[in-house]
Amino acid sequence: MGENKQITRIARLREKLCDTLPEICIERACLLTQSYRETEAYPEIIRRAKALEKILSSVTIRIEEDELIVGHTISKRRGGIVTPEINVENCREAIEAPSTSSDEFAPIPEDYISRMQDVMSYWKGKALFDRVQARVPGEILNVECKTMIPSGSSIANNYIGSHMSVDYSRLLAKGLTAIKAETEEKLAALDPLDPATEDSRNFYTAVIITLQAACDYSSRYADLAREMAGKEMNPQRAEELLHIAENCEWVLANPPRTFYEALQFVWLYFIVLMTEAWGPGMAFGRMDQYLYPYYKKDIESGIMTREQAQELLGCFCIKMNESGTRFSFEKIRTGGGLSVLSDITIGGVTKDGKDAVNDLTYLFLDVQEEVRMFADEVVIRISNVTPDKFVFRACEAARNLRGKFKFIGDETAVSSMLFNGLQLEDAREFALSGCSLPTVPGVSWDIIGGLVNLPLMVELALNNGYSPVLGEQIGAETGDPREFRSFEDVWEAYKKQVEFCQEVYVRVRNADRAVSAEYAATPFQSAGYQRCLDSGRDLTWGGSAPYVTDAISAIGGANACDSLAVIKKLIFEDKKITMDQLLEAMKKNFEGEEELLKLIDSVPKFGNDDDYADSIMVDIYDHFEKGMRRFKGYNNNKYTVQSYTAGGYLILGENVGALPDGRKAGIPISDGGASPYHGRNLSGATATFNSVNKIDIVKLSSGVALNMKFSPSLLKDAECIRKFAALLRGYFEKGGFHVQFNIVSSAMLLDAMKHPEKYRDLLVRVATYSALFTNLGPELQLQLVDRVENTEV
Amino acid sequence: MNDSRLTGVVFNIVHSSFVDGYGIRTTVFLKGCPLRCLWCCNPEGQKFEPELKFVAPDCSSCGKCVEICPVGALAINPDPEQKLFIDREKCTMCGKCADACAVNAFGIIGKRMTVDEVMKIVCKDEYYYRKSGGGLTIGGGEATAQPDFTLALVRACKENYIHVAIDTCGFTTTENGRKALEEADLLLYDVKGIDPAEHRRNTGVSNEIILDNLKRLDSMGKPIIIRYPFIPGYNDSQETIKAIAALLEKLKSVQRVDIIGYHEYSRTRYKELGMPYPLEHIKSTPTNERLESVKTIFEQHGLKTQLGG
């Protein structure tokens, strides 16, 4: 940790990582399978624990040059794993999938194929997804798979329950040896003669196995570091390696004594979580809060400088970019191949509602500007009591990173947590996981599911449940649309399609949860939840109850809304067209229907602060949320609604034909849950915010995403940043939950010149006024392209 | 002037503006201006009545508008860049061509709106004004050229506790226009030159009224941001710059001077309105170095100055 080396170390680590092609690691799959073959007779939860133990004790471990925080989630420097135990077909596709330029992987070694054949043959017919399929009637599964891509089952999507955060503050305070001892006491207290305690006894036994395995795993790193130090020629690096060895000898078993040890603890714990139940969204929780006492102590006692802390955090953030999942081809297109969506949440309020921003919160922003990578997601909580100074700094950093951060409105998120049934003090501790799911670390377990395609529901309502694209009846029979006499008839048909779809998804989801509980318990993850240890129940068994939610995502609301607005206005109110005309035009994909498209263009669209369209959006989400309240989940879980897609809107669009709102067949639907359809919010940022905030966002308690584009020139100086921050704070104080900005580059402006239809809402600053980029003449556009390059940092 | 049903002709309302005054603003552009500045960057704000806009590149030359025009003001133009002949003398602004056009190549610039209608839109962003210290800016055209309407808007803002600025050329001759300026919270006030003859050549009017109004408003302590459009060859002599700076130095309420370098951003809009571009012969816009040097002169006179508004 030399004074002048911070920048170069981070830069070297970043460069090395970027130069390393991701590789597929099959070690975990092979070791897991080997363990399963050896434990056929054991209870399932013990088999899970023993498999984890086997992997952690045998997987190849490595320490890279320059690293200060050590540990890899896989046996390679960079890449992902395959999970045949979850879904054999996805595993096969991942092994066989060609490497693409956007998702480039190193070639798979010859012997992997044969080794994996053996592994896959073991799991064929008993992987988790096979078990889900066996529990759901074929016709239900068919509708589910056809309407929801990717499927609503987490298992079908290659992960179990992973949008969560353990309670790192408790884990750090105790260390795993103490937690293991507590667990042993709890096990000893159970009557071994009472059959009713068997599940709990198995759970505690499994927890003890995994905690010990995790401690032994960190010892392996200590041994490796010590061995490498012995051979290291560079005395400074040798010293660093010895320091690493000491750290890994102490954690995970013992509570960390320093900031450095605490960071190493969190990273190793994360690796074990990933190894146990690989999947996106294993969040780090509120890092600026639980690490602050260590930071403060080390700074005050003088054993660490702020620069050294920055270097350590930089090393940590770089490591977050190492692991990913080689998804199947479909998933690569929707989710991106290589990000594990592990969020770091900073800012917000304390348990007692006071401003929580501290020096470490600021340091995270500095680190982000230095690391400049993509997978180390940082979520910034902004509450009414957050100081302007911090909000300004966060906006400035967002500008410098062209967006990147997710901004979250604290008051709405806390209200959502209360709506989910959490206690106020816990609610205030929420953090984000995955795309934008709020969860309370170590308290609530919030599982995500697939995406309900709302525009498809409109299409089905206009086709009596038949999908023209798929050529199949996949929805409810809601009648011939030509017989609809009023907009209410259309709305009723739409609602029935949604409700039918929800029922299908809930059946699949409940089967998914049942299979997880029986075959995919996560005892190590559960050890991060006090309630699980107290109740003797694994998370998948409802161990964190009553704080468990099952979220279903409602996607493409803007297209559904705009389509319904067009039907309402043009057919039933203004009577300018007939239903028949609209259906015929849709069938032709609006070929030769320029005049109709122009009429459609004149109907108000969501995102412009126009109640005509916005009120329909409000109704759509209100109906969806009420619809989900009809159901109880497995373990009595509460069903909640979320609204975001990752990249799902691209592929969801493929199953939807031309829509009444003029969107052509097959092209993407609206991104983010609350985002207006691109190019349709033409009335400025405040109008978009006002539209979004008309939705009762609190009730969409598993998160709603809003994506916006901004020109960097709008944040060019302190004065502009102040205004931008005011915009952000205004949005949150008026009820906003999430927003992330695309602070666009000149490359994007050039693209906007080529494809103006995609960028109609791009706001730029021109001389003394702001303008929509696509409304400007080509010469001026070019000028702005040049200007942006000058103003970009 | 508290009549909420009073109407004015508005040609644009821009939300979320980071310019046109302090904070986040909504800018309402009113139609009609007594000046004809050669460099005018809002040509649609010059005439008082609604106008027809025609975007030739969007036109598919289908001819439907020619057929439907009840006064025969339209004819196909064989020039592929022009596409249409528009006889703007004959045109009655009935809008039938715009309705008939399948590709939206026409637009009607300017809409009669009541004070209530405008305020309803303005109030939607009230919260953002409060967060940022922003508010409404009435621009144009020349806001005070619709004196009754502008004054009513100013008063409606006061009633709603919304900060209101007027972007003005200062050529205000009516009582209500002067009242509007006096009652607004902030003025964005153009100073385009000092020499009356040069001013008349450049803008069509002399600047005596403008400077008198400026001095009067300044003496009342009205917060003022001066805007100086810097047009090469028209008002950019060292003499003019120094004279403006010397004048402003004496004023007590000027908070800032914005130097706005000449730009050609409005060139296509002239075309769409069928108007000739008056400064066709200016080949280049002022360099940043030049603008910085002008800024320095103002700063030497103790004026807080920035480039752009």
Interface residues (C-beta under 8 A of the other chain):
Chain A: E594 E595 K598 D601 D609 S683 G684 A685 T686 A687 F689 N690 L714 C720 R722 K723 F724 A726 L727 R729 G730 E733 K734 L763 R765 V766 A767 T768 Y769 S770 L776 G777 E779 L780
Chain B: V14 H15 S16 S17 F18 V19 D20 G23 I24 T27 C41 C101 A102 V103 N104 K124 D125 Y127 Y128 R130 K131 S132 G133 G134 R227 D258 I260 G261 H263 E264 Y265 R267 T268 G308 G309
